[in-house]
Amino acid sequence: MFGENRDNLVEHDKFDERALNQALRDVPEFYDAYSKCSDAGKEEVLEDAFFTFFKSRVKVVDGPHANVLRALMETGEWKKLHESTRFDVVASALATAKLAEAIAGDLPKDENQEDQFRQDLRYFLKQADRTITEILEFAEAWGQGGGIGVGGTGPGLVTDLRVVRQAYQQVERSETLRRIAEIAGRMVRVALQNHRTRIDHGADEVHDIVFGDDISKLVPSEIMALGHPALRRDFMVRFAERRLMQYEVKGLEKLGKGPVVLLIDTSGSMSGAKEAWAKGVALGLLRIALEEKREFALVLFSDEQHMTSVTFTGTPDLQTLMRCLEVQYNRGTSFVRPLNEALRLMEGSELEKADIVLITDGIANLTPAFVADFNSRRRERQCRCWTVLIDQGASATLSVAQFSDGVERLSDMADDGAALELVFGI
C-alpha cells in the first residue's frame, strides 16, 4: 500500500493517497500493474501517473521522471481521457493500469526515445479509452447515469464505477444478457431521441435548496469550493455523501405522471431475438422513466402460473435489473395475470397518467367482462395502453386492440422504426 517517504513528483494530498490505496484494493488490474512496476523499481512513476488521471488540477515538480509525466499529459489522448477519470478511483486505476507495460520498461533518456515513448503512451491510452468508454456506454444503457464523477451528464452520475464494471463483466458471461446488451445502446439512443423531440420543454424554476450530488444544480458557493485548494477535499467528501447544497428545480413536463409499466411475454415462442428485442426496449423505457422521474415497473410473464414483477424508483439496482431481465419462462401465454398486475401497479400510484406497454407474439382469450373492467379502470386513471405484436396477423391485432390505445405489428426486427416510435412516444 502507498505509504510515507515517497519521492512522487505530482503534488497530492491525503485524499489522493486514499484514492490510490482504494484502487490497489478494488481494481485487480491496477494491483497487478503496480506489482509489475514495483518489481522494476518504478512504482512511484505509476503512482504519479495515477495522480495525473485522478486529480482535477495536476502540478508536476521537477525530478527524475518529470519528463515522463509531462510527455503523458501533453498527449491529446490523456487530455480526452482525463475528462472521464478525474475524481473517479476505478476509472483512474483502469487507465493507469494500461500504461504499466510502458512504465515498467526503459524510460526515455533523450528526445529520440521520448518520441517513441509518446507513441507507446498513445497506443496504451487509446486502449484505456476504449475500455472506459465501453463501461460508460454500458452504464448509460442500463440506467446508471450519463457520466463519471464531476464530468458526467444525464439524469445521474455514475458514482460507483466498480459496481457498474462488475455488472459489465457479469453480462459478458451470460448469453441472455449479452444479447440484450448488444442492442441496449441503440434502444436507449432511440428512446431519448423520440422522447426529447416530442417534449416542448417549459422553463424549469427553482423550487428549493436541498442536499444532493447533482453537479449541474450546485449553488454558487459549492462551485467555488470545488475550485479552492483548501476546500476541495471537504467538497469531495460531501460529494461522496451526497451532502452538497443544490437547487431543486421543477419543470411542468416532469410532473403528474404515474408509472411506466412494461409487460414482456417470455413464453417459449418469444425466446431468442424477439425476447432480446423486447428486453432491449425495457432499457429504453427505463431511461425515459428516469428522465421523467417516474417509477418503472417490469413485468415478465408466460402462462397463468408464471410471472415476475419488479418496480424501480430512480436509478435501478443493477443486480436486480439483470436478474429480472434473465427471467425466461418458456411456457404458454396468458394476458389476464399481467394485465391485472398492471392495474395493481397503476392504482397503487398516487399519480395518474400511467403508461402500460405490452410486447407479445401470442394470442390469448379474454372475456368481454375482463376487457370492459380493465378499460374502465385504466381510463378512470387516464392510463394509456400500447401493444407491440410480433409475428402475428390481423386476427391477433383485433384481439389486443380491445384493450389497447394503439397496436403496432412487427415482423422484421431490422425494421422496427414504427414499433419503437409507438413505444417510446409515451
C-alpha positions in Angstrom: 0.0 0.0 0.0 1.0 3.6 -0.6 2.9 4.9 2.4 5.2 7.6 3.7 8.6 8.9 2.3 7.7 8.6 -1.3 9.5 10.6 -4.0 6.4 11.5 -6.0 6.6 14.4 -8.5 2.8 15.1 -8.7 1.6 17.3 -5.8 -1.1 15.4 -3.9 -2.8 15.2 -0.6 -4.2 12.6 1.8 -7.4 12.4 -0.2 -5.4 11.4 -3.3 -3.4 8.9 -1.3 -6.6 7.2 0.0 -7.8 7.0 -3.6 -4.6 5.3 -4.6 -4.9 2.8 -1.8 -8.5 2.1 -2.7 -7.5 1.5 -6.3 -5.0 -1.1 -5.1 -7.7 -2.8 -3.1 -10.5 -2.7 -5.5 -9.1 -2.9 -9.1 -7.1 -6.2 -9.7 -5.6 -4.9 -12.9 -4.2 -1.9 -11.1 -2.7 -4.1 -8.3 -1.0 -6.3 -10.9 0.3 -3.2 -12.8 1.6 -1.8 -9.5 3.4 -5.1 -8.7 4.9 -5.2 -12.2 6.3 -1.6 -11.8 7.4 -2.2 -8.3 9.5 -5.2 -9.4 11.1 -2.8 -11.9 11.6 -0.1 -9.2 9.2 2.2 -10.9 6.2 2.2 -8.6 6.5 5.9 -7.9 6.1 6.6 -11.7 2.9 4.5 -11.8 1.7 6.3 -8.6 2.2 9.7 -10.3 0.5 8.5 -13.4 -2.5 7.6 -11.3 -2.5 11.0 -9.7 -2.5 12.7 -13.1 -5.7 10.9 -14.0 -7.4 11.2 -10.6 -6.7 14.9 -9.8 -8.6 17.7 -11.4 -5.6 20.1 -11.5 -2.2 18.4 -11.9 1.1 20.1 -10.9 4.3 18.2 -11.7 7.5 19.3 -10.0 11.0 18.7 -11.4 12.6 15.3 -10.8 13.9 12.1 -12.3 10.7 11.1 -14.2 9.1 14.5 -14.7 9.7 14.2 -18.4 7.6 11.0 -18.5 4.7 12.6 -16.8 4.8 15.7 -19.0 5.0 13.6 -22.1 1.9 11.7 -20.9 0.0 14.9 -20.1 0.9 16.5 -23.4 -0.9 13.9 -25.5 -4.4 14.5 -26.8 -5.3 11.0 -25.6 -4.6 11.8 -22.0 -6.5 15.1 -22.1 -9.5 13.4 -23.5 -9.4 10.5 -21.1 -8.9 12.9 -18.1 -12.4 14.2 -18.6 -13.7 10.7 -17.6 -11.1 9.8 -15.0 -10.8 12.8 -12.7 -12.1 12.2 -9.2 -13.0 8.6 -10.1 -10.8 5.9 -8.5 -11.7 3.0 -10.7 -11.5 4.9 -14.0 -8.2 6.3 -13.0 -6.9 2.9 -12.0 -8.0 1.3 -15.2 -6.4 4.0 -17.3 -3.1 3.8 -15.3 -3.0 0.0 -15.5 -2.9 0.2 -19.3 0.3 2.2 -19.0 2.2 -0.4 -16.9 4.0 -2.0 -19.8 5.4 1.3 -21.0 6.3 2.5 -17.5 7.9 -0.8 -16.4 10.1 -0.8 -19.5 13.0 1.5 -20.3 12.0 5.1 -19.7 13.2 7.8 -22.2 16.5 9.4 -21.7 16.7 11.7 -24.8 14.4 13.3 -27.4 14.5 10.4 -29.8 13.5 8.0 -27.1 10.8 10.4 -25.9 9.2 10.4 -29.4 8.9 6.6 -29.4 7.7 6.7 -25.7 4.9 9.1 -26.6 3.8 6.8 -29.4 3.7 3.9 -27.0 1.8 6.0 -24.5 -0.8 7.0 -27.1 -1.3 3.3 -28.0 -2.0 2.3 -24.4 -4.1 5.4 -23.8 -6.3 4.5 -26.7 -6.8 1.1 -25.2 -7.7 2.6 -21.9 -10.2 5.0 -23.5 -11.9 2.1 -25.3 -12.2 0.1 -22.0 -13.6 3.0 -20.1 -15.9 4.1 -22.9 -17.4 0.6 -23.1 -18.2 0.6 -19.4 -19.6 4.1 -19.6 -21.9 3.2 -22.5 -23.0 0.1 -20.6 -23.8 2.3 -17.6 -25.7 4.7 -19.8 -27.7 1.9 -21.4 -28.5 0.2 -18.1 -29.9 3.2 -16.3 -26.8 4.1 -14.2 -26.3 7.6 -15.4 -24.5 9.5 -18.1 -21.0 10.0 -16.9 -18.4 9.6 -14.2 -17.7 12.0 -11.4 -17.8 15.7 -12.0 -17.6 15.4 -15.7 -20.9 13.5 -16.1 -24.1 14.4 -17.8 -27.6 12.9 -17.9 -30.2 12.2 -15.2 -27.5 11.0 -12.8 -23.8 10.4 -12.5 -22.0 7.1 -12.3 -20.7 7.4 -8.8 -19.6 3.8 -8.3 -17.9 2.6 -11.4 -16.7 -0.5 -9.5 -20.3 -1.8 -9.3 -21.0 -1.0 -12.9 -17.8 -2.7 -14.0 -18.7 -5.9 -12.1 -22.1 -5.9 -13.7 -20.5 -5.4 -17.1 -18.3 -8.5 -16.6 -21.4 -10.5 -15.5 -23.2 -9.5 -18.7 -20.3 -10.8 -20.7 -20.7 -14.2 -19.1 -24.5 -14.5 -19.7 -25.7 -15.3 -23.2 -29.2 -13.9 -22.4 -27.8 -10.6 -21.0 -25.2 -10.4 -23.7 -27.9 -10.5 -26.4 -29.7 -7.7 -24.7 -26.5 -5.6 -24.2 -25.8 -5.8 -28.0 -28.9 -3.7 -28.7 -29.3 -1.8 -25.5 -27.2 1.2 -26.5 -29.3 1.7 -29.7 -32.5 1.3 -27.8 -31.6 4.0 -25.3 -30.5 6.4 -28.0 -33.7 5.9 -30.0 -35.8 6.3 -26.8 -34.1 9.5 -25.9 -34.4 10.9 -29.4 -38.1 10.1 -29.7 -38.8 11.3 -26.2 -36.9 14.6 -26.3 -38.1 15.7 -29.7 -41.8 15.5 -28.7 -41.4 17.4 -25.4 -41.8 21.2 -25.5 -39.7 22.0 -22.5 -41.0 24.6 -20.3 -38.6 26.7 -18.2 -37.5 25.0 -15.1 -37.9 27.1 -11.9 -36.0 26.9 -8.6 -38.2 25.4 -6.0 -35.9 25.0 -3.0 -32.3 24.3 -1.9 -31.7 20.7 -1.0 -28.7 18.3 -0.4 -27.5 16.0 -3.1 -24.7 15.2 -5.7 -26.1 16.7 -8.9 -23.2 18.9 -10.2 -25.4 20.7 -12.7 -27.6 22.1 -9.9 -24.9 23.2 -7.4 -25.3 26.6 -5.7 -22.5 29.1 -6.5 -20.7 28.7 -3.1 -20.3 25.0 -3.8 -18.8 25.6 -7.2 -16.3 28.0 -5.6 -15.4 25.3 -3.1 -14.6 22.8 -5.8 -12.0 25.2 -7.3 -10.5 26.2 -4.0 -7.5 24.1 -2.9 -8.2 24.4 0.8 -11.9 23.4 0.3 -11.7 20.8 -2.4 -11.2 17.8 0.0 -14.2 18.7 2.0 -16.2 19.2 -1.2 -15.3 15.7 -2.4 -16.2 14.1 0.9 -19.6 15.8 0.8 -20.0 14.9 -2.9 -19.5 11.2 -2.0 -22.0 11.5 0.8 -24.5 13.4 -1.4 -24.5 16.4 1.0 -23.7 19.2 -1.4 -26.1 22.2 -1.5 -28.0 22.3 -4.8 -31.1 23.8 -6.3 -34.3 21.8 -6.5 -35.9 22.7 -9.8 -39.2 21.7 -11.2 -40.4 21.6 -14.8 -44.0 21.2 -15.8 -43.4 18.4 -18.2 -42.0 16.2 -15.4 -44.9 16.5 -13.0 -48.1 14.4 -12.6 -47.3 11.2 -14.3 -47.8 7.7 -12.9 -45.6 4.7 -13.5 -44.3 3.2 -16.8 -45.4 -0.4 -16.8 -43.8 -2.8 -19.4 -45.3 -6.3 -19.8 -43.0 -8.7 -21.6 -44.2 -12.1 -22.9 -41.5 -14.7 -22.2 -43.4 -17.7 -23.5 -41.5 -20.3 -25.5 -42.2 -18.8 -28.9 -40.6 -15.4 -27.8 -37.2 -16.9 -26.9 -34.3 -15.7 -28.9 -34.2 -12.5 -30.9 -37.8 -11.5 -30.1 -37.3 -11.6 -26.4 -33.9 -9.8 -26.6 -35.6 -7.1 -28.6 -38.3 -6.7 -26.0 -35.8 -6.6 -23.1 -33.8 -4.0 -25.0 -37.0 -1.9 -25.2 -37.2 -2.3 -21.4 -33.9 -0.4 -21.0 -35.1 2.3 -23.4 -38.3 2.7 -21.4 -36.3 2.7 -18.1 -34.3 5.6 -19.4 -37.5 7.6 -20.3 -38.8 6.9 -16.8 -35.6 8.2 -15.3 -35.8 11.3 -17.4 -39.4 12.0 -16.3 -38.7 10.9 -12.7 -41.4 8.2 -12.9 -41.5 4.7 -11.5 -40.7 1.9 -13.9 -42.3 -1.5 -13.5 -41.1 -4.5 -15.4 -43.5 -7.5 -15.6 -42.3 -10.7 -17.2 -45.0 -13.4 -17.8 -45.9 -16.5 -19.6 -48.9 -18.6 -18.6 -51.2 -18.0 -15.6 -48.8 -19.6 -13.1 -45.6 -17.7 -14.1 -45.0 -14.0 -13.6 -42.2 -11.8 -12.2 -42.9 -8.1 -11.3 -40.3 -5.6 -10.2 -40.7 -1.9 -9.7 -37.7 0.5 -9.9 -37.8 4.0 -8.5 -34.9 6.1 -9.6 -31.5 4.6 -10.6 -32.1 0.8 -10.6 -30.1 -1.7 -8.6 -28.1 -3.4 -11.3 -28.1 -6.9 -9.9 -31.9 -6.8 -9.5 -32.3 -5.4 -13.0 -30.1 -8.1 -14.5 -31.8 -10.9 -12.6 -35.2 -9.7 -13.9 -34.0 -9.5 -17.5 -32.7 -13.0 -17.3 -36.2 -14.4 -16.5 -37.4 -16.8 -19.2 -40.4 -19.0 -18.6 -40.8 -20.7 -22.0 -44.4 -21.7 -21.2 -47.8 -20.7 -22.8 -49.3 -17.3 -22.9 -52.0 -15.7 -20.7 -52.7 -11.9 -20.6 -55.0 -11.9 -17.5 -52.5 -12.0 -14.8 -50.0 -9.4 -16.2 -52.8 -7.0 -17.1 -54.2 -7.3 -13.6 -50.7 -6.7 -12.3 -50.5 -3.5 -14.4 -53.8 -2.3 -12.9 -52.5 -3.0 -9.4 -49.4 -1.0 -10.1 -51.3 1.8 -11.7 -53.8 2.0 -8.9 -51.1 1.8 -6.3 -49.6 5.0 -7.5 -50.7 8.4 -6.2 -50.2 9.8 -9.7 -52.4 9.4 -12.7 -51.4 9.2 -16.4 -49.6 5.9 -16.2 -48.4 4.1 -19.4 -48.8 0.4 -20.0 -46.8 -1.3 -22.8 -47.3 -4.9 -23.8 -44.9 -6.8 -26.0 -46.0 -10.2 -27.1 -46.2 -12.7 -30.0 -49.1 -14.6 -28.6 -52.9 -14.7 -28.8 -54.8 -15.1 -25.5 -58.6 -15.2 -25.0 -60.0 -12.5 -22.7 -63.7 -12.4 -21.6 -65.7 -9.3 -22.5 -66.3 -8.7 -18.8 -62.5 -8.6 -18.1 -61.8 -6.3 -21.1 -64.6 -3.9 -20.0 -63.3 -3.8 -16.4 -59.7 -3.3 -17.5 -60.5 -0.5 -19.8 -62.9 1.2 -17.3 -60.3 1.2 -14.5 -57.4 2.4 -16.6 -59.3 5.2 -18.3 -60.5 6.4 -14.9 -56.9 7.0 -14.1 -56.1 8.5 -17.5 -53.8 5.5 -18.2 -52.9 4.6 -21.8 -52.0 1.1 -23.1 -49.9 0.3 -26.1 -49.2 -3.1 -27.7 -46.4 -4.4 -30.0 -47.5 -7.6 -31.6 -44.6 -9.6 -33.0 -45.1 -12.1 -36.0 -48.9 -12.1 -35.8 -51.6 -11.3 -38.3 -54.8 -9.3 -38.3 -56.8 -11.6 -36.1 -54.3 -11.2 -33.3 -54.4 -7.4 -33.8 -58.1 -7.4 -33.2 -57.6 -9.4 -30.0 -55.2 -7.0 -28.3 -56.9 -3.9 -29.8 -59.7 -4.5 -27.4 -57.7 -3.1 -24.5 -55.0 -1.0 -26.4 -54.9 2.6 -27.4 -52.5 1.7 -30.2 -51.2 -1.5 -31.7 -48.1 -1.9 -33.9 -47.3 -5.2 -35.7 -43.6 -6.1 -36.0 -42.5 -8.8 -38.4 -38.9 -7.8 -39.1 -36.6 -6.9 -36.1 -34.4 -4.9 -38.5 -37.3 -2.7 -39.5 -38.6 -1.7 -36.0 -38.9 2.0 -36.5 -42.7 2.2 -36.3 -42.8 -0.1 -33.3 -40.2 1.9 -31.4 -41.9 5.2 -32.3 -45.1 3.8 -30.7 -43.4 2.5 -27.6 -41.0 5.4 -27.0 -43.7 8.0 -27.8 -45.3 7.6 -24.3 
